Amino acid sequence: MNTNERWIALFSTELERRDVSDERIRDEVDTVRVHLRDGDDDAQDAFGDPVAYAATLASPRSDDVPSRSIILALFAAIAMFIVFVIASVRWVDGDASASPWSIVGGVGLMIAVVTLSVSLTRRAVAAALRDVLDQRSDAQWSRASTLLLLVPWTFIGFAGLVLALAALR
């Protein structure tokens, strides 16, 4: 991989980290390639540091705007919380038929909260490590982070399963 291709790879990775759309990333990379093909200078001389150049192109609010999956997980958590509370109140008041709905609501709430927390934590850690990660370590982090962040939730899930089974007895 030559110097320009390495610069373009770092540039596109930084745009991805900044939640720039895939279509816009392709457009920007094509623009850089056309400029480099038409001129004799290399990417570093023409555009400067790839991270700094990506920062100028990315929307300043892209790190602040939550992704669609985070918003959906938040709404799912709220909905499951409402189902859980309504069913649990009915169950406590003596309506035995509400017990399965309470369990479904509780499990749904736990899944939504896990999804939300893993997504937010992964995003926060990636943002904190943005300057430290290079392209290779960023790819490794994105593959391993979900599993690493799910490990503590396995204990909570196991405890929830035990409670659900005890409630169904």
Residue pairs with C-beta under 8 A, 6 or more apart in sequence:
1 9
3 42
3 43
3 44
4 36
4 42
4 43
7 42
7 43
7 44
7 47
7 50
8 29
8 32
8 33
8 43
8 50
9 135
10 50
10 51
10 134
10 135
11 28
11 29
11 32
11 43
11 47
11 50
11 53
11 54
12 25
12 28
12 29
13 135
13 138
14 50
14 51
14 54
14 55
15 24
15 25
15 28
15 54
15 57
15 58
16 25
17 126
17 127
17 130
17 138
18 54
18 55
18 58
18 59
18 62
18 63
19 58
19 62
19 63
19 65
19 67
20 28
20 54
20 57
20 58
20 59
20 62
28 57
32 43
32 47
35 46
35 47
36 42
36 43
36 46
39 46
43 50
47 53
51 131
63 127
67 119
67 123
69 115
69 119
70 116
70 119
70 120
70 123
73 112
73 115
73 116
73 119
74 112
74 116
76 108
76 111
76 112
76 115
77 109
77 112
77 113
77 116
79 108
79 112
80 105
80 106
80 108
80 109
80 111
80 112
81 105
81 109
82 105
83 101
83 104
83 105
83 108
83 109
84 102
84 105
84 106
84 108
84 109
85 105
86 98
86 101
86 105
87 98
87 99
87 101
87 102
87 104
87 105
88 98
88 102
88 105
88 106
90 98
90 101
90 102
91 98
91 99
91 102
99 167
99 168
100 168
102 167
103 164
103 167
103 168
106 160
106 164
107 160
107 164
110 156
110 157
110 160
114 150
114 153
114 156
114 157
117 149
117 153
118 146
118 149
118 150
118 153
121 149
122 145
122 146
122 149
125 141
125 145
126 133
126 138
126 141
126 142
126 145
129 141
133 141
